[in-house]
Amino acid sequence: MKNSKDVVVLVGSGSIGQAIARRVGAGDHIVLADLRQEAADSAAKILEDAGFEISTITVDISSRDSILKLIEHAQQFGQIKNLINAAGVSPSQAPVNAILKVDLYGTAVLIEEFGKVIADGGSGVIISSQSGHRLGTLSEEENYKLATSPTEELLNLDFIKAITDTLKAYQYSKRCNGLRVMYEATAWGKRGATINAISPGIIITPLANDELHGPRKDGYLKMIEASPAGRAGTPDEVGDLAAFLMSSHGRFINGADFLIDGGTTASYWFGDLQYLKATH
Ligand SMILES: NC(=O)c1ccc[n+]([C@@H]2O[C@H](COP(=O)([O-])OP(=O)(O)OC[C@H]3O[C@@H](n4cnc5c(N)ncnc54)[C@H](O)[C@@H]3O)[C@@H](O)[C@H]2O)c1
């Protein structure tokens, strides 16, 4: 080992991930992993200039081999204390199969593989989405299968193979994130670690900006204005929640999924935003 520090692994080095890493990574070694090396490099420049110790690596979370190489890279520096997964693709960015491979399958594999190596006292946070809270109730069997199926079988589930719409693919993927976190909380708990999901509403980042300029932009703007908060969120607000979950104050929280959406989901089901049910 080079210097045996605690290691924070951030997958997906966009602004939500960076906000979390800044809050939990001081004094540790932070691994910035991203499909796009240039994204990891530009995040590295910002964080190094702010005093953090960084290394970067290219990873594709839809490949188990790539995830295993990431773990090997991280372990050179010490024990893995934190996993932050903020990698993902949105319904306006990618086709159905890419969304399912990255957001559903890849995230499940990431939780599984890091759950085998996470340090005692460690914790993980998976950035899911309010979208996962917009699916109607799934059957108990569908829920169980999404939560517990062996990762290599997830994309072959009948009701997953039947998805043809990118928004549905994203919603199922994000619902699956919360369920996998519940399922894996046992394994993480046995190692003295916790794993939780955070489901943000609209947070202003490049990904959200793609949505705000994509085919669903009118709906997005209207939804923001009519939401209880009346505004979009910021990466720093998500960072604060994640930092709490990963701190000593969050040790009793494991296998949970936290909405942070300014009340949008509450309004979608029971308030002013119920009109969206016809389109989402
Ligand atoms: N921004 C929002 O409003 C919002 C709302 C709810 C949920 N989210 C979720 O937050 C997460 C981060 O989003 P963001 O807004 O910071 O977006 P972003 O585009 O800034 O960051 C996502 C990063 O993931 C990387 N990535 C994509 N596919 C990958 C793969 N296969 N392997 C590794 N890295 C990959 C991208 O290169 C990018 O750097 C996503 O999972 C997204 O679904 C975002």
The ligand as a Tripos MOL2 file, in Angstrom:
@<TRIPOS>MOLECULE
LIG
   44    48     1     0     0
SMALL
NO_CHARGES

@<TRIPOS>ATOM
      1 N1        -29.4110   16.5530  -11.4420 N.am      1 LIG1
      2 C1        -30.6170   16.1670  -11.0770 C.2       1 LIG1
      3 O1        -31.5990   16.9150  -11.1160 O.2       1 LIG1
      4 C2        -30.8270   14.7910  -10.5780 C.ar      1 LIG1
      5 C3        -32.0470   14.4870   -9.9900 C.ar      1 LIG1
      6 C4        -32.2640   13.2140   -9.4980 C.ar      1 LIG1
      7 C5        -31.2640   12.2720   -9.6260 C.ar      1 LIG1
      8 N2        -30.0690   12.5830  -10.2100 N.ar      1 LIG1
      9 C6        -29.0730   11.5270  -10.3030 C.3       1 LIG1
     10 O2        -27.8320   12.0060   -9.7870 O.3       1 LIG1
     11 C7        -26.7680   11.3000  -10.4010 C.3       1 LIG1
     12 C8        -25.7250   12.3250  -10.8310 C.3       1 LIG1
     13 O3        -26.2980   13.2150  -11.7230 O.3       1 LIG1
     14 P1        -25.7040   14.6530  -12.0550 P.3       1 LIG1
     15 O4        -26.8670   15.5310  -12.2330 O.co2     1 LIG1
     16 O5        -24.5960   15.0330  -11.1340 O.co2     1 LIG1
     17 O6        -25.1550   14.3580  -13.5230 O.3       1 LIG1
     18 P2        -23.7720   14.5110  -14.2610 P.3       1 LIG1
     19 O7        -24.0370   14.1980  -15.6980 O.co2     1 LIG1
     20 O8        -23.1060   15.7940  -13.8960 O.co2     1 LIG1
     21 O9        -22.9340   13.3480  -13.6040 O.3       1 LIG1
     22 C9        -23.1310   12.0170  -13.9540 C.3       1 LIG1
     23 C10       -21.7550   11.4280  -14.2420 C.3       1 LIG1
     24 O10       -21.9240   10.0300  -14.4460 O.3       1 LIG1
     25 C11       -20.9850    9.6460  -15.4240 C.3       1 LIG1
     26 N3        -21.3850    8.3730  -16.0140 N.ar      1 LIG1
     27 C12       -22.3760    8.1400  -16.9060 C.ar      1 LIG1
     28 N4        -22.3980    6.8350  -17.2310 N.ar      1 LIG1
     29 C13       -21.4190    6.2320  -16.5240 C.ar      1 LIG1
     30 C14       -20.9390    4.8950  -16.4310 C.ar      1 LIG1
     31 N5        -21.4650    3.9250  -17.1790 N.pl3     1 LIG1
     32 N6        -19.9230    4.6320  -15.6020 N.ar      1 LIG1
     33 C15       -19.3400    5.6280  -14.8800 C.ar      1 LIG1
     34 N7        -19.7350    6.9000  -14.9320 N.ar      1 LIG1
     35 C16       -20.7640    7.1950  -15.7440 C.ar      1 LIG1
     36 C17       -20.9940   10.7790  -16.4190 C.3       1 LIG1
     37 O11       -19.8330   10.7740  -17.2430 O.3       1 LIG1
     38 C18       -21.1040   11.9970  -15.5100 C.3       1 LIG1
     39 O12       -19.8380   12.5380  -15.2030 O.3       1 LIG1
     40 C19       -27.4020   10.4600  -11.5140 C.3       1 LIG1
     41 O13       -27.5590    9.1240  -11.0830 O.3       1 LIG1
     42 C20       -28.7690   11.0790  -11.7020 C.3       1 LIG1
     43 O14       -29.7050   10.1250  -12.1420 O.3       1 LIG1
     44 C21       -29.8360   13.8240  -10.6960 C.ar      1 LIG1
@<TRIPOS>BOND
     1     1     2 1
     2     2     3 2
     3     2     4 1
     4     4     5 ar
     5     4    44 ar
     6     5     6 ar
     7     6     7 ar
     8     7     8 ar
     9     8     9 1
    10     8    44 ar
    11     9    10 1
    12     9    42 1
    13    10    11 1
    14    11    12 1
    15    11    40 1
    16    12    13 1
    17    13    14 1
    18    14    15 2
    19    14    16 1
    20    14    17 1
    21    17    18 1
    22    18    19 2
    23    18    20 1
    24    18    21 1
    25    21    22 1
    26    22    23 1
    27    23    24 1
    28    23    38 1
    29    24    25 1
    30    25    26 1
    31    25    36 1
    32    26    27 ar
    33    26    35 ar
    34    27    28 ar
    35    28    29 ar
    36    29    30 ar
    37    29    35 ar
    38    30    31 1
    39    30    32 ar
    40    32    33 ar
    41    33    34 ar
    42    34    35 ar
    43    36    37 1
    44    36    38 1
    45    38    39 1
    46    40    41 1
    47    40    42 1
    48    42    43 1
@<TRIPOS>SUBSTRUCTURE
     1 LIG1         1 GROUP 0 **** ****
